Amino acid sequence: MKAVIMAGGEGTRLRPLTSMRPKPMVPVFNQPVMEHILGLVKHHGITDVVATLAFMPRVIEDYFGDGDEWGMSISYAIEESPLGTAGSVKNAEEALRDEPFLVISGDALTDIDLSQAIEFHRSHDGPVTIVLKRVPDPLEYGVVITDDDGRIQRFLEKPTWGQVFSDTINTGIYVLDPMVFDHIPGDRPYDFSAELFPKLMEAGHPLYGFVADGYWCDIGSLESYVQAHRDVLDGLAHIYIPGVRSATDVYYGAGSDVDDDVELGSKVVIGANARIRKGARIGGYTVIGDNCLVGSDVNLTHSIVWSDSFIGAGADVEGAVLCRKVDVRARTRIYPGVAVGDETVVGHGAVLNNDVQVYPYKRIEAGAIVSSSLIWESKGMRSLFGSDGIAGLVNIDVTPDVALHAAQAFGTLLPSKSHVVVSRDSSRAARMIKRAVVAGLNATGCHVRDLRVASPAVTRFTTRDTRCEGGVHVCSSAKDPQTVEIHFYDKRGIDIAPWQEKKVERLYFRQEFRRAFFEDVGEILYPPRALEYYTAGLLEALGGTPLVKHRKTIVVDMGHSPASFVLSQAAVGWDVELVALRPFVDSERTRVLPEERDAQVRALANAVRSFDAALGVSIDATAERVTLVTGSGTVLDPNTALHAMACLWCKTDETGRGLAVPVSASRVIEDICGADRRLVRVGTTRRALSSAALDPGIGFAGSQTGGFVFPDFLASYDAVMTIGMLLKMLEQRDVTLDEVVEGLPAFYLKHASVPCPFTRKGAVMRVMAEVAQEHESEMTEGVRIIEEHGWALVLPHPSDATVEASQTRGLVDE
């Protein structure tokens, strides 16, 4: 016997689950519901199947193919226009004319014994057997009444309660003789229950109903979809659940990884290669799809999460359905009844209230409260670049595909056959993303000079000194080890300008890339002595002679960063005793949590005291920023470190050149510089400081993040150069870092991050600009209102739904 699987359903009532797929492809326990039906049909000995398709047929054809993977033969009958239930089967008549055949829906979950139904049909003399099921609520189905022999006496499609005459409904499973094709017209839509079956009864043909005892559920609504999963987990249906079942009814998929302290309820399904991190609580009746990542301290219960989704740390998801590739950021709250469509991003701290439906590709802002469904509205990607280049969670925000297209956009801006320096840190994520960057540049005809693992400083130096047109560096974020960053440099080795970022963004979103044909594809070159040239340039910039007269001991935590390639050699030239912690690159140790970072700095401070060292320095993973520790073991906060470096520069620089600091730096910087030293306040980004440092009148630029710029060598952050200049300046003043800090003026600096929707940021800044008209103010970046004893700054965050507010020297809150 052959089977017809009716798989043409659009599933409009099931949206947004069906927004990107036909109804039969909606997953149940990480497999399309139609795959479960195929398994049922095969279990009852039927391996020859015809699938009738209408809505998005290619999705089904591509997934199931010819059925060989399932040990079946599958062919397809596609409707060019709607034909109705009977008309769709008529469309497959050529393959079904030889013998009785089974018709079953591809979007209803069931374990009904099809063999019994087929045997019932063979033992009766009618051309049609309808499989029936008794249900508590028959309103949404076709109601049927039969006599004692099973012969159908009456049926009615989707009655009202006043019309209900039975609790026995039509499941849409039929066993039919080929003679029914003679009664189905081929030139218009035609329905089984409403037209064919009444017509056959009027003609005197006996129709029979077989009342089945098995499970059957039409997955026609979100409620029934969720209920079907609960029923299976409760043992009411014999449906295949992938994975190994534990004694507590937890199903573990192949390659799944659950941390030891995760709290797992009963009746939980964990998909293949899913990851659940420490502190998470997974409540009962939860299904987690393949390749999902559930972050630490997540509360996830009574929910269904489809494959490739991400739930950030501390999120709370209850009673929801999250479709494929949904990205739920940290601290989000999702209430029962919510359904979130494919590839939607729910921002940090957002709240989705009960029964909200979010259609695919939406972007919900951080901190937003969503109380009504988002269907036509779209919060598209505002920008590709943020304050840290292109940055985002690995393989969620920043994927190889994103990196490929971003590199193609950057390469398109450059002249054909340009040379671009490319490097990465030691992390595996950066290695993966860098390979995509190289491919993207080559695809636009750019040649790549691959430094492999190198610090950004080496990349910038090589870009500038080898007359390349640009550079790219890929690294893990110093703020979040799960975040990867892609930085683009211009020919001077500094971050590309905002207008260049906009050009890259336009090309990226429009997918308008220069295409290099066979003979124009770029090459990959490996510069042989980049580190040696960089080190020689560094030593020359520092004076080329020992930096200290009396040999000193310094303790440096290199953080497994590329600084280890350079610092040991440079320290020999400086004539200092170097005690190195974590002095090698290790791809397995690039992931550092904030609490681990704090512990490492404390260990550094202890080492400084133990070795009676002159100072200690902790280098970040990119070898750009530093944390300073005095000889007494005092760890300097970033603002104090900026003040100390600025003070040393002003007292040792004999050229009279000025300084550049962020607009948000404390006002004591003016006191440190004095009236004779030029001070420039610029934006808070690294690019703003680098651009300011290119001014011949600026000799030093410093950030509030531990990054310092000495443009005599390189107009960007460089941890190794910072250590060398710090040693040189301390030697020239013959002081210790403790003494420098003790001589700094006291300062007051308060900072707050205030949630603010993107749609209200403009209004906030407009009000601040109006207030600023009554005060001395400047708008280099944000709005800074200046008073006699301090200032207040309001600055909208470039990528988060927040406004940053800073205040210094006791200015009363506005």
C-alpha positions in Angstrom: 0.0 0.0 0.0 1.1 3.6 -0.7 0.5 6.6 1.5 -0.4 10.1 0.7 1.0 12.7 3.2 -0.9 16.0 2.8 1.7 18.6 3.5 0.4 21.7 1.8 -0.7 23.5 5.0 0.3 27.1 5.5 -0.5 27.1 9.2 -1.7 30.8 9.5 -3.1 30.2 13.0 0.3 28.9 14.2 2.3 32.0 13.3 4.9 33.2 14.0 6.1 29.5 14.2 5.1 29.1 10.5 6.2 32.5 9.3 9.4 31.0 7.8 8.2 27.4 7.0 5.2 25.3 6.0 3.2 23.9 8.9 4.5 20.3 8.4 8.0 21.5 9.0 7.3 22.9 12.5 9.6 20.9 14.8 8.3 18.6 17.5 11.1 17.4 19.8 13.6 18.8 17.3 12.2 17.0 14.3 9.6 18.3 11.8 6.2 17.0 12.6 6.1 15.5 9.1 9.2 13.4 9.9 7.3 11.9 12.8 4.5 11.0 10.4 6.9 9.4 8.0 8.2 7.3 10.9 4.7 6.2 11.8 3.9 5.3 8.2 7.1 3.3 7.9 6.5 1.6 11.2 3.3 0.2 9.7 5.0 -1.2 6.7 4.4 1.6 4.1 7.6 2.9 2.4 6.2 4.3 -0.8 4.9 7.8 -0.1 3.5 10.7 -2.2 3.6 14.1 -0.5 1.1 16.8 -1.7 2.7 20.2 -1.4 1.4 23.7 -1.8 2.8 26.4 0.5 6.7 26.7 0.4 7.1 23.3 -1.3 10.8 23.7 -1.8 11.4 23.7 2.0 9.9 20.2 2.3 11.5 18.8 -0.9 15.0 20.0 0.2 14.7 18.4 3.6 13.3 15.0 2.7 14.6 14.6 -0.9 13.7 11.3 -2.4 13.4 9.7 1.1 16.5 7.5 0.8 17.8 8.8 4.2 14.7 7.4 5.8 14.7 4.1 3.8 11.6 5.2 1.9 10.6 6.4 -1.6 9.1 9.8 -1.6 7.7 11.6 -4.6 5.9 15.0 -4.7 2.7 16.4 -6.2 2.8 20.2 -6.1 -0.3 22.4 -6.4 0.1 25.4 -8.7 -3.1 26.8 -7.2 -5.2 25.7 -4.2 -7.0 22.4 -4.9 -8.6 21.6 -1.6 -8.0 18.3 0.4 -9.5 16.0 -2.2 -8.2 18.0 -5.1 -4.6 17.8 -3.8 -4.9 14.0 -3.7 -6.5 14.0 -7.2 -3.4 15.9 -8.3 -1.4 12.7 -7.4 -3.8 10.3 -9.1 -1.3 8.9 -11.5 0.8 7.4 -8.7 -2.3 6.0 -6.8 -4.5 4.3 -9.4 -3.4 0.7 -8.7 -4.7 -0.2 -5.2 -6.2 1.3 -2.0 -4.0 3.9 -0.4 -3.7 5.7 2.9 -4.2 9.5 3.3 -2.7 11.2 6.4 -2.0 14.7 7.4 1.6 15.8 7.6 0.9 18.4 10.3 -1.0 16.5 12.9 0.9 14.5 15.6 -0.4 10.9 16.1 0.5 7.4 17.1 -2.7 5.8 15.8 -2.4 2.2 14.8 -2.6 2.6 11.0 -2.4 -1.2 10.5 -5.7 -1.7 12.3 -7.3 1.0 10.2 -6.1 -0.6 7.0 -7.3 -4.0 8.2 -10.7 -2.5 9.1 -11.0 -1.1 5.6 -10.2 -4.4 4.0 -12.8 -6.1 6.0 -15.6 -3.8 5.0 -17.0 -3.2 1.6 -17.0 0.6 1.4 -14.6 2.8 -0.7 -13.8 5.1 2.2 -12.7 4.5 5.8 -12.4 7.5 8.0 -10.2 7.2 11.1 -12.2 8.8 14.0 -11.1 9.9 17.5 -13.1 10.9 20.5 -12.1 14.3 21.9 -13.4 16.6 24.8 -13.9 19.6 22.5 -15.1 18.8 19.0 -15.8 22.4 17.9 -12.8 22.8 15.6 -13.2 19.5 13.8 -15.6 17.5 11.7 -18.1 15.7 13.9 -19.1 12.2 12.8 -21.7 9.7 14.0 -21.7 6.0 13.1 -23.9 2.9 13.7 -22.8 -0.2 15.5 -21.1 -1.6 12.4 -19.1 1.5 11.9 -21.1 2.8 9.0 -21.2 6.6 8.9 -24.7 8.0 9.4 -24.0 11.7 9.6 -21.1 14.2 9.8 -20.8 18.0 10.1 -17.7 20.2 9.6 -16.7 22.5 12.5 -20.1 22.8 14.2 -21.2 25.2 16.9 -22.1 23.9 20.3 -25.7 24.0 19.3 -24.9 21.7 16.4 -22.7 19.3 18.2 -24.1 15.8 18.0 -21.1 13.7 18.9 -17.6 13.9 20.4 -16.2 11.7 17.7 -14.3 13.7 15.1 -12.6 13.2 11.8 -8.8 13.0 12.2 -8.2 13.5 8.5 -6.7 10.0 8.2 -8.4 8.0 5.4 -8.1 4.7 3.6 -9.5 5.1 0.1 -10.1 3.0 -2.9 -8.9 4.4 -6.2 -12.6 4.6 -7.5 -13.0 7.9 -5.5 -10.9 9.7 -8.2 -13.9 9.2 -10.5 -16.0 11.5 -8.2 -13.4 14.2 -7.8 -13.4 17.0 -10.5 -10.0 17.9 -11.7 -10.7 21.5 -12.7 -11.5 23.2 -9.3 -10.8 23.0 -5.6 -12.6 20.1 -3.9 -12.9 19.0 -0.3 -13.2 15.5 1.2 -15.5 16.2 4.1 -17.6 19.0 2.7 -18.1 17.7 -0.8 -16.7 14.2 -1.7 -18.0 12.2 1.2 -21.6 13.6 1.2 -21.6 13.0 -2.6 -20.6 9.4 -2.2 -23.2 8.8 0.5 -25.9 10.3 -1.7 -24.8 7.9 -4.4 -25.4 5.0 -2.1 -21.8 4.1 -1.4 -21.2 3.0 2.2 -18.6 5.1 4.2 -17.2 3.6 7.4 -15.6 5.1 10.4 -12.9 3.4 12.4 -12.7 4.8 16.0 -9.0 4.7 17.0 -7.7 4.5 20.5 -4.3 6.2 19.9 -3.1 9.7 20.4 -4.0 12.4 17.9 -3.4 16.2 18.0 -3.9 18.7 15.3 -1.1 21.2 15.8 -3.2 24.1 14.6 -2.5 26.7 17.3 0.2 27.7 19.7 -1.7 26.1 22.6 -2.1 22.8 20.9 1.6 22.8 19.8 2.7 23.3 23.4 0.1 20.8 24.7 1.4 18.1 22.2 4.8 18.3 23.8 3.4 18.0 27.3 1.3 15.0 26.2 4.2 13.1 24.8 6.4 13.9 27.9 3.5 12.7 30.1 3.5 9.4 28.2 0.1 9.9 26.5 1.6 9.4 23.1 4.3 7.1 21.7 6.3 9.6 19.8 10.1 9.4 19.2 12.2 11.7 21.4 15.8 11.9 20.3 18.4 11.4 23.0 19.3 9.1 25.9 16.7 9.0 28.6 17.7 9.2 32.2 15.9 7.9 35.3 14.5 11.4 35.9 13.0 11.6 32.4 15.7 13.9 31.1 16.6 13.2 27.5 20.2 14.0 26.6 21.0 14.5 22.9 24.3 13.5 21.4 27.2 15.8 22.3 25.1 17.8 24.8 27.0 19.4 27.7 25.4 20.3 31.0 27.5 21.8 33.8 27.5 19.9 37.1 25.5 22.5 39.1 22.7 22.9 36.7 19.3 22.2 38.2 17.3 19.9 35.9 13.6 19.2 36.4 11.9 16.0 35.1 10.5 15.7 31.6 13.2 17.8 30.0 14.7 17.3 26.5 18.2 18.6 25.7 19.1 18.6 22.0 22.2 17.5 20.3 25.3 19.6 21.0 23.3 21.9 23.3 25.2 23.6 26.1 23.8 24.5 29.5 26.0 26.6 31.8 26.5 26.7 35.6 23.7 27.9 37.8 21.0 27.4 35.2 17.6 26.1 36.3 15.8 24.0 33.7 12.2 23.3 34.8 9.9 20.5 33.7 8.3 20.2 30.3 11.1 22.1 28.6 12.5 21.2 25.2 15.9 22.6 24.2 16.8 22.4 20.5 20.0 21.2 18.9 23.1 23.6 19.1 21.5 25.9 21.7 23.4 27.7 24.4 21.7 28.4 27.7 23.9 30.8 29.8 24.6 30.7 33.5 21.9 31.4 36.0 19.1 31.2 33.4 15.7 30.2 34.6 14.1 28.2 31.7 10.9 26.3 32.3 7.8 25.0 30.5 9.3 26.3 27.3 10.2 25.1 23.8 13.4 26.4 22.3 14.2 25.6 18.7 17.7 24.9 17.4 20.6 27.3 17.3 19.1 29.7 19.8 20.9 31.5 22.6 19.7 32.5 26.1 22.0 34.9 27.9 23.0 34.8 31.6 20.4 35.5 34.2 17.5 35.5 31.7 14.1 34.2 32.9 11.9 32.4 30.3 8.7 30.7 31.3 6.0 29.1 29.2 7.3 30.5 25.9 8.2 29.2 22.4 11.4 30.5 20.9 11.9 29.7 17.2 15.2 29.1 15.4 18.2 31.3 16.0 16.5 33.5 18.6 19.0 35.5 20.6 17.8 36.3 24.1 20.3 38.6 25.8 21.1 38.6 29.5 18.6 39.5 32.2 15.6 39.3 29.8 12.2 38.4 31.2 9.8 36.4 28.9 6.4 35.6 30.3 4.1 32.6 29.5 2.3 32.5 26.2 5.0 34.4 24.3 6.1 33.2 20.9 9.3 34.6 19.3 9.9 34.2 15.6 13.1 33.1 13.8 16.3 35.2 14.2 14.8 37.7 16.5 17.1 39.5 19.0 15.7 40.3 22.4 17.9 43.0 24.0 19.5 43.0 27.4 16.9 43.3 30.2 13.9 43.5 27.9 10.5 42.3 29.1 8.0 40.4 26.9 4.7 40.3 28.6 2.1 37.5 28.5 0.9 36.2 25.1 3.0 38.6 23.0 3.9 37.3 19.5 7.1 38.6 17.9 7.4 37.8 14.2 10.8 36.9 12.7 13.8 39.2 12.2 12.7 41.7 14.9 15.2 43.5 17.1 13.8 44.4 20.6 15.8 47.1 22.2 17.6 46.6 25.5 15.4 47.4 28.5 12.2 47.6 26.3 8.9 46.4 27.7 6.8 44.8 25.0 3.1 44.3 25.9 1.6 44.0 22.4 2.6 41.7 19.5 5.3 42.8 17.0 4.0 41.7 13.6 4.7 44.3 10.9 7.0 46.5 13.0 10.7 45.9 12.5 13.6 47.0 14.6 16.3 46.3 12.0 20.0 46.4 12.7 20.9 50.1 13.3 24.5 49.9 12.5 27.3 47.4 11.9 29.9 49.3 13.8 29.9 50.1 17.5 32.4 51.7 19.9 34.6 48.5 19.6 34.5 48.0 15.8 32.2 45.2 14.7 31.5 43.4 18.0 29.1 40.7 19.2 28.7 37.3 20.6 30.7 34.6 18.8 28.6 32.8 16.2 25.5 34.7 17.3 26.1 38.3 16.4 29.4 37.9 14.7 29.5 34.8 12.4 31.9 33.8 9.6 29.2 35.1 7.2 29.1 38.5 8.9 32.9 38.7 8.8 33.1 37.6 5.2 30.7 40.3 4.0 32.2 43.0 6.2 35.7 42.2 4.8 34.2 42.3 1.3 32.7 45.7 2.0 36.1 47.0 3.4 38.0 45.5 0.5 35.6 47.2 -2.0 36.5 50.6 -0.6 40.2 50.0 -1.2 41.9 50.1 -4.6 42.1 46.8 -6.4 45.3 44.8 -5.7 45.7 46.7 -2.4 47.8 45.1 0.4 46.0 44.7 3.7 47.6 43.5 7.0 45.5 41.0 8.9 46.1 39.5 12.4 44.3 37.9 15.3 44.7 37.1 19.0 45.2 33.5 20.1 41.6 32.6 20.6 39.9 29.9 18.5 37.0 32.2 17.8 39.3 34.9 16.4 41.0 32.3 14.2 37.7 31.2 12.7 36.6 34.8 12.1 39.9 35.9 10.7 39.8 33.2 8.0 36.5 34.5 6.8 38.0 38.0 6.8 40.9 36.8 4.6 38.6 35.1 2.2 36.4 38.3 1.9 39.4 40.5 1.2 40.8 38.1 -1.4 37.4 37.9 -3.1 37.6 41.6 -3.8 41.1 41.4 -5.2 43.0 42.6 -2.2 46.3 40.9 -1.2 46.5 39.9 2.5 49.7 40.1 4.6 48.8 37.6 7.3 50.7 38.1 10.6 48.7 35.3 12.2 48.8 35.8 15.9 50.0 39.4 16.7 49.0 42.3 18.9 47.1 45.2 17.4 50.1 47.4 17.9 52.2 45.2 15.6 49.5 45.1 13.0 49.1 48.9 13.1 52.9 49.4 12.9 53.2 47.0 10.0 50.3 48.6 8.2 51.8 52.1 8.5 55.5 51.2 7.8 54.9 48.9 4.8 52.6 51.3 3.0 49.6 49.0 3.1 46.2 50.5 2.4 44.6 49.1 5.6 44.7 46.5 8.3 42.3 44.2 10.1 42.6 42.7 13.6 40.3 40.1 15.1 40.2 39.5 18.8 38.2 38.5 21.8 36.7 41.4 23.8 38.4 42.5 27.0 35.0 43.2 28.4 33.3 39.8 27.6 35.2 36.7 26.6 32.2 35.4 24.7 32.4 38.5 22.4 34.6 38.8 19.4 35.6 42.1 17.8 36.8 43.0 14.3 38.8 46.2 14.0 39.6 47.9 10.7 42.6 50.3 10.3 43.4 52.9 7.7 46.8 53.3 6.0 48.1 55.3 9.0 47.4 52.3 11.3 44.5 53.9 13.2 40.9 52.9 13.3 39.0 53.9 10.2 37.0 57.1 10.4 33.2 57.2 11.1 32.5 58.2 7.5 34.5 55.1 6.3 32.5 53.0 8.7 29.3 54.3 7.2 30.6 53.4 3.7 31.4 49.9 4.8 28.0 49.6 6.4 26.2 50.7 3.2 28.1 48.2 1.1 27.5 45.5 3.7 23.7 46.0 3.9 23.3 46.4 0.1 25.7 43.4 -0.6 27.4 45.6 -3.2 30.9 44.1 -3.4 33.6 44.3 -6.0 34.1 40.9 -7.5 37.6 39.6 -8.4 37.6 37.2 -11.2 39.9 34.3 -11.8 43.2 36.2 -12.4 42.4 39.0 -9.9 41.8 37.0 -6.7 44.1 38.3 -4.0 47.1 36.5 -2.6 48.0 35.6 0.9 51.5 36.6 2.0 53.3 36.0 5.3 55.7 38.8 6.2 58.8 37.1 7.7 60.2 39.7 10.1 57.3 41.9 11.2 58.0 41.4 14.9 61.7 42.2 14.5 60.9 45.5 12.7 58.3 46.4 15.3 60.7 45.7 18.2 63.5 47.7 16.6 61.1 50.6 16.0 59.9 50.5 19.6 63.5 50.5 21.1 64.4 53.4 18.8 61.4 55.4 19.8 62.4 55.0 23.5 65.9 56.3 22.9 67.8 53.1 22.0 69.7 53.1 25.3 68.9 51.4 28.7 65.9 53.1 30.3 67.2 52.8 33.8 70.5 53.5 35.5 69.9 51.2 38.4 68.5 47.8 37.5 64.9 47.5 38.6 62.5 44.6 39.0 59.1 44.8 37.3 56.4 42.1 37.4 54.3 41.9 34.3 51.2 39.7 33.9 51.2 39.2 30.1 47.8 37.5 30.2 48.7 35.0 27.5 48.7 37.9 25.1 50.9 38.5 22.0 52.9 41.0 24.1 54.9 37.9 25.2 56.4 37.9 21.7 58.0 41.3 22.2 58.3 42.3 25.9 61.0 39.8 26.9 63.3 40.9 24.2 62.6 44.6 24.9 63.2 44.2 28.6 66.7 43.0 27.9 67.4 46.3 26.0 65.8 48.3 28.9 68.1 46.6 31.4 65.4 45.7 33.8 64.7 42.4 35.7 61.4 41.1 34.3 59.3 38.7 36.3 56.7 37.4 33.8 53.4 35.9 34.7 51.5 33.9 32.0 54.2 34.8 29.5 53.0 32.8 26.5 50.2 32.7 24.0 47.6 30.0 24.8 44.4 29.6 22.8 42.8 27.6 25.6 43.2 30.4 28.1 41.8 33.5 26.4 38.4 33.2 28.1 38.8 35.2 31.3 35.7 36.0 33.4 35.6 39.3 35.3 36.0 37.6 38.7 39.0 35.7 37.3 40.5 39.0 36.0 40.1 40.5 39.5 41.8 37.5 41.0 44.7 37.8 38.6 45.3 41.4 39.4 45.3 40.6 43.1 47.9 37.8 42.4 49.9 40.4 40.5 49.9 42.8 43.4 51.0 40.0 45.8 53.8 39.2 43.4 55.0 42.8 43.3 55.2 42.8 47.1 56.9 39.4 47.2 59.6 40.4 44.7 60.0 43.9 46.1 59.4 45.1 42.6 59.4 48.7 41.5 55.9 48.3 39.8 53.6 45.7 38.3 51.6 45.8 35.1 48.7 43.6 34.0 48.3 43.5 30.2 45.0 42.8 28.6 44.4 40.0 26.1 44.9 42.3 23.1 48.2 43.8 24.5 46.8 47.3 24.2 45.6 48.3 27.7 47.3 48.0 31.1 46.4 48.0 34.7 49.1 49.5 36.9 50.2 48.3 40.3 52.6 50.5 42.5 55.6 49.1 44.3 53.5 48.9 47.5 51.0 46.7 45.8 48.3 49.3 45.3 46.2 48.6 42.2 45.4 51.9 40.4 41.9 52.4 39.0 41.9 53.6 35.3 41.3 57.3 36.2 44.1 57.4 38.7 46.4 55.7 36.2 45.5 58.3 33.6 46.3 61.1 36.1 49.6 59.5 37.0 50.7 59.1 33.3 49.6 62.6 32.5 51.5 64.0 35.4 54.7 62.1 34.5 54.4 63.3 30.8 54.0 66.9 31.8 57.0 66.8 34.1 59.3 64.9 31.7 58.4 66.1 28.2 60.7 69.0 27.2 59.1 69.7 23.9 56.1 71.5 25.4 53.6 69.4 23.5 50.1 69.0 24.8 47.9 66.1 25.9 44.6 64.6 24.7 42.1 63.0 27.0 38.4 61.9 26.7 35.8 64.5 27.3 34.6 62.4 30.3 38.0 62.6 32.1 38.1 64.3 35.6 38.6 68.0 35.8 41.8 67.5 37.8 43.5 66.9 34.4 43.5 70.7 34.0 45.2 71.1 37.3 47.8 68.5 36.4 48.6 70.1 33.1 48.7 73.7 34.4 48.3 76.8 32.3 51.3 76.3 30.1 50.5 72.9 28.8 47.9 72.4 26.1 45.0 70.1 26.9 42.6 68.8 24.3 39.4 67.0 25.3 38.2 64.7 22.5 35.6 61.8 22.1 35.7 58.7 24.3 36.7 56.3 21.5 40.1 55.0 20.7 39.8 56.4 17.2 39.2 59.9 18.6 42.3 59.7 20.8 44.4 58.3 18.0 43.3 61.1 15.6 44.1 63.8 18.2 47.5 62.2 18.7 48.3 62.7 15.0 48.4 66.4 15.6 52.1 67.4 15.8 51.3 69.5 18.9 50.1 66.5 20.9 52.7 64.2 22.5 50.5 62.0 24.7 46.9 60.8 24.8 45.3 58.7 27.5 42.0 57.0 28.0 40.0 56.0 31.1 40.3 52.3 30.2 44.1 51.8 30.6 45.0 52.6 27.0 47.7 55.2 26.3 49.0 56.7 23.1 52.6 57.9 22.4 52.5 59.1 18.8 56.3 59.4 18.5 56.1 55.7 18.0 52.5 54.7 17.2 49.2 56.7 17.3 47.3 54.0 19.1 47.2 52.0 22.3 50.3 49.8 22.9 50.9 48.1 26.2 54.5 47.4 25.6 55.3 51.0 24.6 53.3 52.1 27.7 55.5 50.0 30.0 58.7 51.4 28.3 57.5 55.0 28.6 56.4 54.6 32.2 59.9 53.2 33.1 61.6 56.0 31.2 59.5 58.8 32.8 59.9 57.4 36.3 63.7 57.2 35.8 63.9 60.7 34.5 62.0 62.0 37.6 63.8 59.6 39.9 60.6 58.8 41.6 58.5 55.7 42.3 55.0 55.2 41.0 53.8 55.3 44.7 55.3 58.8 45.0 53.7 60.0 41.8 50.2 58.8 43.0 50.7 60.4 46.4 51.3 63.8 44.7 48.2 63.7 42.6 45.3 66.0 43.5 42.1 64.4 44.8 39.3 64.0 42.4 35.6 63.2 42.3 34.0 61.4 39.4 30.6 59.8 39.4 29.1 57.8 36.5 25.7 56.2 35.8 24.2 54.3 33.0 20.5 55.1 32.5 18.2 52.9 30.4 16.8 54.9 27.5 15.0 53.5 24.4 16.7 54.4 21.1 13.6 56.3 20.1 13.9 58.6 23.1 17.7 59.3 22.9 17.2 62.2 20.6 14.6 63.8 22.9 17.0 63.4 25.9 19.8 65.1 24.1 17.6 67.9 22.8 16.5 68.7 26.4 20.2 68.6 27.5 21.1 71.0 24.6 18.4 73.4 25.8 19.7 73.3 29.3 23.2 73.8 28.0 22.3 77.1 26.5 22.1 78.6 30.0 25.5 77.4 31.0 29.0 77.2 29.6 29.1 74.0 27.6 30.7 72.0 24.9 29.4 69.3 22.6 32.5 67.5 21.4 30.7 64.3 22.3 27.4 64.4 24.0 26.6 67.5 26.0 29.0 68.7 28.7 27.8 71.4 31.0 30.6 73.2 32.8 30.4 75.0 36.1 33.0 76.7 38.2 33.9 73.6 40.3 33.0 70.8 37.9 31.0 69.6 35.0 28.2 67.1 34.1 28.2 65.1 30.9 25.3 63.3 29.2 26.3 61.0 26.4 24.1 58.5 24.5 25.6 55.0 24.2 26.3 54.2 20.5 25.0 50.6 20.6 23.0 50.0 23.9 19.7 51.4 24.9 21.3 53.6 27.5 22.4 57.1 28.2 25.7 57.6 30.0 25.8 60.3 32.6 29.1 61.5 34.3 29.7 64.2 36.9 32.9 65.5 38.4 34.1 67.7 41.3 30.8 67.8 43.2 28.6 69.5 40.7 25.0 69.3 41.9 22.8 66.9 40.0 20.7 68.6 37.3 
